[in-house]
Amino acid sequence: MPSTSAENYLKAIYSRQEGGNRRVKTKEIADELEISLPSVSGMLKSLAENGLVEYEPYHGVRLTEDGRTMALRVIRNHRLIEVFLVKALGYSWDEVHSEAERLEHAVSDKLVERIDAFLKFPKFDPHGDPIPTAEGKLHKRDMINLGDADEGMTVRVERVLDQTPEVLRYLDRIGLRPGSTLSVAEILSFDGQMFLTVDGEEVTISERLAGKMLVTVPSDRMPASSPKESTETQP
C-alpha cells in the first residue's frame, strides 16, 4: 500500500497530465505540492521502482496503468467523501476539500462502496468535479470555459475548478454554483470582466474567476474553437 505522500504524488501527476499521456515536469510537481526538487526526484524514483510511474530524469514523468488506477482511486475517495460531508453531515462546499484531503487516504474500499451506495451513486462532487467509478471511468460532459461565452448567451454552471474557500464563499453569495443558470449581459473588452444575470440579479466576476468555471451551452451556440471535456480531462 503506497504511503499518503506517494498517493498525493500520483494525484498531482494525474491532474498535470491533463487527462492525456504527456510527461509532467518535476518542477510542476514540486510547485503543486510545495516540495523541493530533490525531494520530488527521490519520490519519483521510488514510484518508478514500484511500477507506478515511468520516470526519466530531465524528461519528466508519466503514470503507468497501475499508477493511473491508484490515482483515480484516491480521487474517487476524495470526491465521495466531499459529497458525504455535504449531504449527510451538513458541511458547506467551502469546508469539505481540506477534510477530504485528510480522509481520502484512510478509508477502506469497502467503506467507500458503502458511502457510494448510501449517496445513491452520485456522478459529481459539490464543486461539479466528476467522481470516478470503481472501474476508473468518469462521466462525460461537453463544457466550455465561462470566459469563452459570448454576450447574450445563457449557460448552466457545471463545474468550479478553484476550490479556495474564499472563492467558493463568494460564488455562493452571488448564486454561482453547479446547477445555476446565468445570462452573460456584458463583457468588458479591456479587462474581460463579466456582468452576469443570475436569478434576476446582476453580478460581476473577473476574467480570472470566469476562467475557473466550466459551463454547458446549447450545442448550436457553442464556439467552434472551445475545448470539450472528455472522460480524461481535468479529473
N, C-alpha and C positions, 0 to 999 in steps of 0.2 A: 504494500500500500504506500503510494508516494506521500511525502510529507505535505503539510499545509503550504509551505513555501513552494514546493515543486508544483503543486496544483495551481497556485497563483501564477507561476511562470507559464504553464500550459494555457491558462485562460488568456493571459496577456498576448501570447504568441497567436492564439486563435483570432483574437479581435484585431490584431495588427495585420494578419494575413488577408483581411478584408473579404473573407469568405472564399478566397481563392487558394492558390498554392505558391504564392510568391515567398521569397526568402525575406525574413524580417531581420533588420539590422540589430546588432547588440545594443547600440545606443538607444534605439526605440524602446527596447525592453527596459533598459536602465532608467530612461526618463519616465516611463509609465509607472514602474514600481518604486521609483525613487531609491535606487540601489546603485552602488558604484559599479563601474565597468568590469573591474577584476572579479567582483563577486558574481556578476552575471555570467561571465565567461566560465567560471568554475561550475556554476549550476548547469549551464548548457552542456558542458562536457559530461556531467553526471547523468543528465536526462538522455543524452545520446548513448551512453553506455547501457542504459536501461531500455533502449529501443523506442523511446518516446518522441525523439526529435532527430532530424538529420542536421548536423552542425558542422560547418566548415569555418574555421577562424578567418576573419576578414571577408567572408562571403555570406554571412548570415545563417539563419536557422529556419527550418520549417517543420511542422508536425508530421510524424508518421501517422498511419491509420490508427495505431494504438493511442498515440498522443491526442489525436483529434477526438477519439471516443471518450477519453478521460476528461478532456476539456469540456466537452458537451455535457458530460455527466455532472460536473461541478456547476456549470451554468444552469442546468436543469434544477439542481438542488436549490441554487440561489433564488431563482425566479419563482419556484413553487413556494419557497419559504416566504418571499415577499407577499405573494397573494394570500397565504395563510395568515400572516400578521395583520393584513388589512381586513380580510373578510371575517376571520374568527376572533381576532384579539383587538380590533378597533384601532390599529395603528393608522397614522396618516401616511400618504405616499412619500412624504419627505423624510420620514423616520426609518423606513424599512431597509434601505440599502446597507447601512453600516451594521445593522443587526444581522442581516442575511450573510454579510461577509464573514461574520464570526461563526455562524451556524452551518454554513454550507459544507464545511469540512467535517462536521461532527455527526451528521445524520446518516443513518444506515439506508441502504437501498430499500429495505422493507418499509421503513418509516416514510420515505419519500413516496413510495407507491400508495401507502395508506393516505397520505396528505393529498396526493393527486386525486384519488377516488373520492375522498371527503369533499374536495372542492369541485367535483364533477368534471374533472379533466379540462381545466382552463387552457386556452391556447396562448394567452398573453398575460404578462405580469402587469402591475398597476401603472407602469410607465409605457405600456404598449410594446415592450420587448417580447419577441416570440419565445415560448417555452419549448425547448426540445422534448420530443417524446422519449420514452425509454429506449427506443431504437435509434435515437440521434437525429430525427427528422424535425424540420422547422416548418411551420405553416407559412405559405407563400402569399404575399400581397404585392400588388403593383402600387408603388408610392412615389411621390416626388418630394423634394425639399420645399418647405413652405416659401423659402426665399426665391424659388423659381416660379411661384404662382404669379399670374397676371392680375392687374387691376380689374375688378368686376367679377372675378372668379369666386365661386362658392366651393369650399373644400371641407373635409372632415379630418380632424386631428386623429392620427393613429398612433404616433409614437413620439416620445420626448427623449432625446439622446443625452441631454445634460441632466444629471441626477444630483447636482449640487442642491442641498436643502433650501438655500435662499432662492434659487431659481424656481424650484418646484413650488415653494410657498407663493411666489409672485404669480406664477402661472395659474395656481389655484384661485388666487384672489381675483384675477381678471377673467376667470372662467375658461381657461385654455387647458383642457385635459383630454386624454384619449376618449373619443366619442363626441367631443364638442364639434359643432358645425359653425363655421365662420365665413364671412364675406370679406374679400380684400377691397377696401374702399379706396385707398390711395397708397402709392409707394413713392417716397421722395427720391428723385433722381440723383441728388448729390451725396446722399449717405445711405440709401437703402432702407431707411426707417419705414415701417409699415403701419398703416392705420387700418384697423380691422373692426368689423362689426360682429359682436358676439351677443346673442340674446337681446338684440336691440340696443346694446350699449357699444360706444366706440372705445376701443382700447388701442394702445400703441406698444409695439415691440421693436427692438433694434434689429439691424440686419444680422448681427452675430447670433442673436437668440432665434431668429427665424431659421437660421442655418442649422439649428439643433432640433428642428421639428419636422417630422415626416407626415404627409397628409395624402389622402386619396382624393381624386377628382374624377368627374365624368370622363370616360375614355375619349370622347370626341373633342375634349378641351385640354387634353394633356399635351404639354410642349413636346415636340418630336425629339428634342435633344436631352430630355430629362431621363436620368437613370431610373431603373426599376429595381425593387428589392427582390432578390431570389432567395432560395432556401439556404444559401450560403453567405449572404451579405449582412454585415453588421449584426452579429448574433445578439 
